[in-house]
């Protein structure tokens, strides 16, 4: 079932370009951002949109196991190879961020790393992360986002409406991911904002990197803020 649904988001040409560019990005500072993202993690972790597995080398020994979900066939093959070299147990599985192959509240932490820009429905993806992370557990996020500069934000929105998602394998430049994380019911505990890009193909973009937490106490009637908005 997951393999059939994943075919709909397959981007074989872009996947190969991404795999090449991502290695270049590591040398330009992305490796350091990955290390910061994953520092101090422990227990069971789910990583959504694991790509070619470049996060895997940065998981600390305190992580007992990782479920890495990736829908794109080519990138998932690269992730399987990276998992074999990792020093923590990592299972790579086909699946969509909007329908994670996992039970409720079975992970201590979730990882969203340069993926929420490209999922078809970021609200559903975050609702799924909220579902599978235990109460009190963490969401670690690193995403490029809509600029706080209104002029740049208009350019981003225009690019999203015209051509950028087609060029970037579904990527969107103007998503307000920090706001979406909070609307999904997570409480953001720390957030760092910076600009990052890899010339010439990847223009500098505003990024956020931080930690959010699923509340330790149950929400009223088990309804998240995002679910309440959707039902209104």
C-alpha positions in Angstrom: 0.0 0.0 0.0 2.7 2.5 0.9 4.8 1.6 -2.1 1.8 2.3 -4.4 1.1 5.6 -2.8 4.7 6.6 -2.8 4.9 6.3 -6.6 2.7 9.4 -6.8 5.4 11.6 -5.2 8.4 10.1 -7.1 10.8 12.6 -8.6 13.5 10.4 -10.2 15.4 13.2 -12.0 15.2 15.7 -9.1 16.2 12.9 -6.6 19.5 12.5 -8.4 20.1 16.2 -8.5 19.2 16.5 -4.8 21.5 13.6 -3.9 24.4 15.3 -5.7 23.7 18.8 -4.3 23.2 17.5 -0.8 26.7 16.1 -0.6 28.0 19.5 -1.7 25.8 21.2 0.9 27.5 19.1 3.6 30.8 20.7 2.8 29.3 24.2 2.9 28.0 23.9 6.4 24.9 21.7 6.3 26.7 18.9 8.2 27.1 21.2 11.2 23.4 22.1 11.1 22.5 18.4 11.0 24.8 17.8 14.0 23.1 20.6 16.0 19.7 19.3 15.0 20.3 15.8 16.4 22.6 16.6 19.4 21.3 15.2 22.7 18.6 12.9 21.2 17.9 9.6 23.0 15.5 6.7 22.8 13.4 5.7 19.8 13.3 8.2 16.9 11.3 8.6 13.7 12.7 10.6 10.8 10.3 11.8 8.2 11.5 12.3 4.6 15.0 10.8 5.3 16.2 11.4 1.7 19.5 9.8 1.0 20.3 9.4 4.7 22.8 12.2 5.4 21.4 12.7 8.9 22.3 9.1 9.9 25.9 9.7 10.7 25.0 12.4 13.2 22.7 10.4 15.5 24.2 10.1 19.0 24.8 6.8 20.6 22.0 7.5 23.1 19.5 6.9 20.3 18.4 3.2 20.5 16.7 2.9 17.1 15.5 5.0 14.2 12.7 4.5 11.8 13.5 6.5 8.7 10.6 7.0 6.3 11.3 8.0 2.6 8.8 7.8 -0.3 11.2 8.3 -3.2 12.7 5.1 -4.5 16.2 6.4 -5.6 16.7 8.4 -2.4 15.5 5.5 -0.3 18.1 3.2 -1.9 20.8 5.6 -0.9 19.4 5.8 2.6 19.5 2.0 3.0 23.2 2.1 2.1 23.8 5.0 4.6 21.9 3.1 7.3 24.3 0.1 6.9 27.2 2.4 7.8 25.5 4.1 10.8 26.5 3.4 14.3 22.9 3.3 15.6 20.2 0.8 14.4 18.3 2.4 11.5 15.4 0.8 9.6 14.6 2.6 6.3 11.0 2.1 5.2 8.8 3.4 2.3 6.1 5.7 3.5 4.5 9.1 3.3 4.8 11.9 5.9 1.0 12.2 5.8 0.5 8.5 6.6 3.3 7.3 8.8 3.8 3.5 9.1 3.8 3.6 12.9 1.6 3.3 16.0 0.4 6.1 18.2 2.9 7.6 20.7 5.6 5.0 20.1 8.6 7.4 19.6 10.5 9.6 22.0 11.3 12.1 19.2 10.5 12.9 15.6 12.8 14.5 13.0 11.6 16.9 10.2 14.8 17.9 8.3 14.3 19.8 5.0 11.1 17.9 4.2 8.1 19.9 5.3 8.7 22.3 2.4 8.0 19.5 -0.1 5.3 17.3 1.5 1.9 17.7 -0.2 0.0 18.4 3.0 2.2 19.8 5.8 -0.7 20.0 8.2 -1.4 16.3 7.9 2.4 15.5 8.1 2.6 17.4 11.4 -0.6 15.8 12.7 1.0 12.4 12.0 4.2 13.4 13.8 2.1 14.6 16.7 0.3 11.2 16.7 3.4 9.0 16.8 5.5 11.1 19.2 4.8 10.3 22.9 3.4 12.9 25.3 6.4 15.0 26.4 8.4 13.9 23.4 10.4 16.1 21.1 10.0 17.3 17.5 13.4 18.4 16.1 13.0 20.5 13.0 15.2 22.1 10.4 13.4 23.7 7.5 13.7 26.6 5.0 10.7 29.0 5.4 8.9 32.1 4.3 11.0 35.2 4.7 10.2 37.7 7.4 11.0 40.4 4.8 7.7 41.2 3.1 9.3 41.9 -0.3 11.2 38.7 -0.4 8.1 36.8 0.9 6.2 38.1 -2.1 8.9 36.8 -4.5 8.8 33.4 -2.7 5.0 33.2 -3.0 5.2 34.1 -6.7 7.8 31.5 -7.4 5.7 28.9 -5.6 2.7 29.8 -7.7 4.6 29.7 -11.0 7.5 27.3 -11.3 9.5 26.5 -8.1 7.7 23.4 -7.0 8.0 21.9 -10.4 11.8 22.6 -10.5 12.4 21.5 -6.9 10.6 18.2 -6.6 7.5 19.7 -4.9 9.5 22.1 -2.8 7.8 25.4 -1.7 9.7 28.5 -0.6 6.9 30.3 1.2 5.6 27.9 3.9 5.4 29.3 7.4 6.5 26.1 9.0 7.1 27.5 12.5 3.5 28.6 12.7 2.3 25.3 11.3 4.3 23.4 14.0 2.6 25.4 16.7 -0.9 25.0 15.1 -0.3 21.2 15.1 -0.2 21.3 18.9 3.6 21.4 19.5 5.1 23.9 21.9 8.3 25.4 20.4 11.0 25.5 23.0 13.9 26.9 21.0 14.3 28.2 17.4 17.3 29.6 15.5 16.9 31.6 12.3 19.6 31.8 9.7 20.2 32.0 5.9 21.6 29.1 4.0 22.0 28.1 0.3 24.3 26.3 -2.1 25.2 28.3 -5.2 24.5 28.3 -8.0 21.4 26.1 -8.0 20.2 26.8 -4.5 19.6 30.5 -3.7 20.1 31.7 -0.1 16.9 31.0 1.9 15.8 31.7 5.4 16.0 28.6 7.6 14.7 27.7 11.1 16.3 25.0 13.3 14.9 24.1 16.7 13.1 21.9 19.2 9.4 21.6 19.8 7.6 19.4 22.3 4.4 17.5 22.4 2.6 18.6 25.6 3.0 16.2 28.5 -0.6 16.6 29.6 -3.5 15.6 27.3 -5.2 18.3 25.3 -8.9 19.0 25.9 -10.9 16.2 24.3 -7.7 15.0 22.6 -8.2 17.7 19.9 -5.1 19.6 18.7 -5.4 23.3 17.6 -5.0 22.2 14.0 -7.8 19.7 14.3 -10.0 22.4 15.8 -9.2 24.8 12.9 -10.0 22.1 10.3 -13.3 21.4 12.0 -14.4 25.0 12.1 
